[in-house]
Structure formats: structure tokens, C-alpha cells
Amino acid sequence: QITRLLKTARGQIDGVLRMVDDDKYCIDILTQISASNSALKSVALLLLDDHLNHCVRQASIQGGEVADEKLAEASAAIARLVKS
């Protein structure tokens, strides 16, 4: 699913490049950029979900510094996603 979404985003970005080269209407280009961003955000959410359900869960079982590090990583990743 991640690979499919990344290929979709790549295709959309390639489309943006063609649209710019072809001097297409600005609003149409912005629409395509929005679609690309949406596909990339979907990938980010899937990766975050995977990280929480595997890496963070495993680290929480181990406890200690490992758990603290993984939780801090996840928190920082969420903060970056919210800002974008």
C-alpha cells in the first residue's frame, strides 16, 4: 500500500512538472500539488501507524531508555506531521 501511494505521488509530481513546462493554468497546478501532498500525508500516516504498532509497542515491552527513545521519536514525528 505504501509503495502504491508513493508511486501515485511520484506520478502526480511528474504531472506537476509537465504542467509547469507546458505553462498550464496556475490553479490547475496547485490542485495537482494538493493531490501530491495528500498522497504523501497518507504514506506518512501509514508509516507512523506501523511505527507505533511495532517499534513503539516492542520498546514499551522492553521499557527503560529504549521505550523513552521510541516515544520521543514518535512524538517528534507527530509534531512534524502536524506542522506540515
CNS distance restraints for C-alpha pairs under 8 A (distance, minus, plus):
assign (resid   1 and name CA) (resid   5 and name CA) 6.24 0.50 0.50
assign (resid   2 and name CA) (resid   6 and name CA) 6.12 0.50 0.50
assign (resid   2 and name CA) (resid  43 and name CA) 5.73 0.50 0.50
assign (resid   2 and name CA) (resid  46 and name CA) 7.30 0.50 0.50
assign (resid   3 and name CA) (resid   7 and name CA) 6.11 0.50 0.50
assign (resid   4 and name CA) (resid   8 and name CA) 6.19 0.50 0.50
assign (resid   5 and name CA) (resid   9 and name CA) 6.19 0.50 0.50
assign (resid   5 and name CA) (resid  39 and name CA) 5.97 0.50 0.50
assign (resid   5 and name CA) (resid  40 and name CA) 7.32 0.50 0.50
assign (resid   5 and name CA) (resid  42 and name CA) 7.53 0.50 0.50
assign (resid   5 and name CA) (resid  43 and name CA) 6.46 0.50 0.50
assign (resid   6 and name CA) (resid  10 and name CA) 6.08 0.50 0.50
assign (resid   6 and name CA) (resid  39 and name CA) 7.17 0.50 0.50
assign (resid   6 and name CA) (resid  40 and name CA) 6.86 0.50 0.50
assign (resid   6 and name CA) (resid  43 and name CA) 7.07 0.50 0.50
assign (resid   7 and name CA) (resid  11 and name CA) 6.09 0.50 0.50
assign (resid   8 and name CA) (resid  12 and name CA) 6.21 0.50 0.50
assign (resid   8 and name CA) (resid  36 and name CA) 7.84 0.50 0.50
assign (resid   8 and name CA) (resid  39 and name CA) 7.07 0.50 0.50
assign (resid   9 and name CA) (resid  13 and name CA) 6.13 0.50 0.50
assign (resid   9 and name CA) (resid  35 and name CA) 7.81 0.50 0.50
assign (resid   9 and name CA) (resid  36 and name CA) 4.94 0.50 0.50
assign (resid   9 and name CA) (resid  37 and name CA) 7.64 0.50 0.50
assign (resid   9 and name CA) (resid  39 and name CA) 5.57 0.50 0.50
assign (resid   9 and name CA) (resid  40 and name CA) 6.42 0.50 0.50
assign (resid  10 and name CA) (resid  14 and name CA) 6.09 0.50 0.50
assign (resid  10 and name CA) (resid  36 and name CA) 7.75 0.50 0.50
assign (resid  11 and name CA) (resid  15 and name CA) 6.14 0.50 0.50
assign (resid  12 and name CA) (resid  16 and name CA) 6.26 0.50 0.50
assign (resid  12 and name CA) (resid  32 and name CA) 6.51 0.50 0.50
assign (resid  12 and name CA) (resid  33 and name CA) 7.48 0.50 0.50
assign (resid  12 and name CA) (resid  35 and name CA) 7.27 0.50 0.50
assign (resid  12 and name CA) (resid  36 and name CA) 5.63 0.50 0.50
assign (resid  13 and name CA) (resid  17 and name CA) 6.34 0.50 0.50
assign (resid  13 and name CA) (resid  32 and name CA) 7.73 0.50 0.50
assign (resid  13 and name CA) (resid  33 and name CA) 7.13 0.50 0.50
assign (resid  13 and name CA) (resid  36 and name CA) 6.39 0.50 0.50
assign (resid  14 and name CA) (resid  18 and name CA) 6.34 0.50 0.50
assign (resid  15 and name CA) (resid  19 and name CA) 6.07 0.50 0.50
assign (resid  15 and name CA) (resid  32 and name CA) 7.61 0.50 0.50
assign (resid  16 and name CA) (resid  20 and name CA) 6.15 0.50 0.50
assign (resid  16 and name CA) (resid  29 and name CA) 6.02 0.50 0.50
assign (resid  16 and name CA) (resid  32 and name CA) 6.33 0.50 0.50
assign (resid  16 and name CA) (resid  33 and name CA) 6.82 0.50 0.50
assign (resid  17 and name CA) (resid  21 and name CA) 6.15 0.50 0.50
assign (resid  18 and name CA) (resid  22 and name CA) 5.99 0.50 0.50
assign (resid  19 and name CA) (resid  23 and name CA) 6.04 0.50 0.50
assign (resid  19 and name CA) (resid  24 and name CA) 5.14 0.50 0.50
assign (resid  19 and name CA) (resid  29 and name CA) 6.53 0.50 0.50
assign (resid  20 and name CA) (resid  24 and name CA) 6.06 0.50 0.50
assign (resid  20 and name CA) (resid  29 and name CA) 7.35 0.50 0.50
assign (resid  24 and name CA) (resid  28 and name CA) 7.12 0.50 0.50
assign (resid  24 and name CA) (resid  29 and name CA) 7.01 0.50 0.50
assign (resid  25 and name CA) (resid  29 and name CA) 6.56 0.50 0.50
assign (resid  26 and name CA) (resid  30 and name CA) 6.22 0.50 0.50
assign (resid  27 and name CA) (resid  31 and name CA) 6.15 0.50 0.50
assign (resid  28 and name CA) (resid  32 and name CA) 6.37 0.50 0.50
assign (resid  29 and name CA) (resid  33 and name CA) 6.22 0.50 0.50
assign (resid  30 and name CA) (resid  34 and name CA) 6.15 0.50 0.50
assign (resid  31 and name CA) (resid  35 and name CA) 6.39 0.50 0.50
assign (resid  32 and name CA) (resid  36 and name CA) 6.30 0.50 0.50
assign (resid  33 and name CA) (resid  37 and name CA) 6.19 0.50 0.50
assign (resid  34 and name CA) (resid  38 and name CA) 6.18 0.50 0.50
assign (resid  35 and name CA) (resid  39 and name CA) 6.34 0.50 0.50
assign (resid  36 and name CA) (resid  40 and name CA) 6.32 0.50 0.50
assign (resid  37 and name CA) (resid  41 and name CA) 6.10 0.50 0.50
assign (resid  38 and name CA) (resid  42 and name CA) 6.25 0.50 0.50
assign (resid  39 and name CA) (resid  43 and name CA) 6.47 0.50 0.50
assign (resid  40 and name CA) (resid  44 and name CA) 6.23 0.50 0.50
assign (resid  41 and name CA) (resid  45 and name CA) 6.16 0.50 0.50
assign (resid  41 and name CA) (resid  81 and name CA) 7.93 0.50 0.50
assign (resid  42 and name CA) (resid  46 and name CA) 6.26 0.50 0.50
assign (resid  43 and name CA) (resid  47 and name CA) 6.18 0.50 0.50
assign (resid  44 and name CA) (resid  48 and name CA) 6.05 0.50 0.50
assign (resid  44 and name CA) (resid  81 and name CA) 7.78 0.50 0.50
assign (resid  45 and name CA) (resid  49 and name CA) 6.03 0.50 0.50
assign (resid  46 and name CA) (resid  50 and name CA) 6.17 0.50 0.50
assign (resid  47 and name CA) (resid  51 and name CA) 6.08 0.50 0.50
assign (resid  48 and name CA) (resid  52 and name CA) 6.13 0.50 0.50
assign (resid  48 and name CA) (resid  74 and name CA) 7.53 0.50 0.50
assign (resid  48 and name CA) (resid  77 and name CA) 7.72 0.50 0.50
assign (resid  48 and name CA) (resid  78 and name CA) 7.93 0.50 0.50
assign (resid  49 and name CA) (resid  53 and name CA) 6.07 0.50 0.50
assign (resid  50 and name CA) (resid  54 and name CA) 5.93 0.50 0.50
assign (resid  50 and name CA) (resid  55 and name CA) 7.71 0.50 0.50
assign (resid  51 and name CA) (resid  55 and name CA) 5.09 0.50 0.50
assign (resid  51 and name CA) (resid  56 and name CA) 6.25 0.50 0.50
assign (resid  51 and name CA) (resid  74 and name CA) 7.69 0.50 0.50
assign (resid  52 and name CA) (resid  56 and name CA) 4.84 0.50 0.50
assign (resid  52 and name CA) (resid  57 and name CA) 6.25 0.50 0.50
assign (resid  52 and name CA) (resid  74 and name CA) 7.22 0.50 0.50
assign (resid  53 and name CA) (resid  57 and name CA) 5.56 0.50 0.50
assign (resid  54 and name CA) (resid  58 and name CA) 5.94 0.50 0.50
assign (resid  55 and name CA) (resid  59 and name CA) 6.10 0.50 0.50
assign (resid  55 and name CA) (resid  70 and name CA) 7.20 0.50 0.50
assign (resid  56 and name CA) (resid  60 and name CA) 6.02 0.50 0.50
assign (resid  56 and name CA) (resid  67 and name CA) 6.87 0.50 0.50
assign (resid  56 and name CA) (resid  70 and name CA) 5.49 0.50 0.50
assign (resid  56 and name CA) (resid  71 and name CA) 6.48 0.50 0.50
assign (resid  56 and name CA) (resid  74 and name CA) 7.79 0.50 0.50
assign (resid  57 and name CA) (resid  61 and name CA) 6.51 0.50 0.50
assign (resid  58 and name CA) (resid  62 and name CA) 6.57 0.50 0.50
assign (resid  59 and name CA) (resid  63 and name CA) 6.01 0.50 0.50
assign (resid  59 and name CA) (resid  66 and name CA) 5.69 0.50 0.50
assign (resid  59 and name CA) (resid  67 and name CA) 4.54 0.50 0.50
assign (resid  59 and name CA) (resid  70 and name CA) 6.66 0.50 0.50
assign (resid  60 and name CA) (resid  66 and name CA) 7.71 0.50 0.50
assign (resid  60 and name CA) (resid  67 and name CA) 4.85 0.50 0.50
assign (resid  61 and name CA) (resid  67 and name CA) 7.78 0.50 0.50
assign (resid  62 and name CA) (resid  66 and name CA) 7.00 0.50 0.50
assign (resid  62 and name CA) (resid  67 and name CA) 6.76 0.50 0.50
assign (resid  63 and name CA) (resid  67 and name CA) 4.90 0.50 0.50
assign (resid  63 and name CA) (resid  68 and name CA) 7.59 0.50 0.50
assign (resid  64 and name CA) (resid  68 and name CA) 6.45 0.50 0.50
assign (resid  65 and name CA) (resid  69 and name CA) 6.02 0.50 0.50
assign (resid  66 and name CA) (resid  70 and name CA) 6.27 0.50 0.50
assign (resid  67 and name CA) (resid  71 and name CA) 6.10 0.50 0.50
assign (resid  68 and name CA) (resid  72 and name CA) 6.12 0.50 0.50
assign (resid  69 and name CA) (resid  73 and name CA) 6.13 0.50 0.50
assign (resid  70 and name CA) (resid  74 and name CA) 6.15 0.50 0.50
assign (resid  71 and name CA) (resid  75 and name CA) 6.08 0.50 0.50
assign (resid  72 and name CA) (resid  76 and name CA) 6.12 0.50 0.50
assign (resid  73 and name CA) (resid  77 and name CA) 6.15 0.50 0.50
assign (resid  74 and name CA) (resid  78 and name CA) 6.15 0.50 0.50
assign (resid  75 and name CA) (resid  79 and name CA) 6.21 0.50 0.50
assign (resid  76 and name CA) (resid  80 and name CA) 6.27 0.50 0.50
assign (resid  77 and name CA) (resid  81 and name CA) 6.27 0.50 0.50
assign (resid  78 and name CA) (resid  82 and name CA) 6.14 0.50 0.50
assign (resid  79 and name CA) (resid  83 and name CA) 6.26 0.50 0.50
assign (resid  80 and name CA) (resid  84 and name CA) 6.34 0.50 0.50
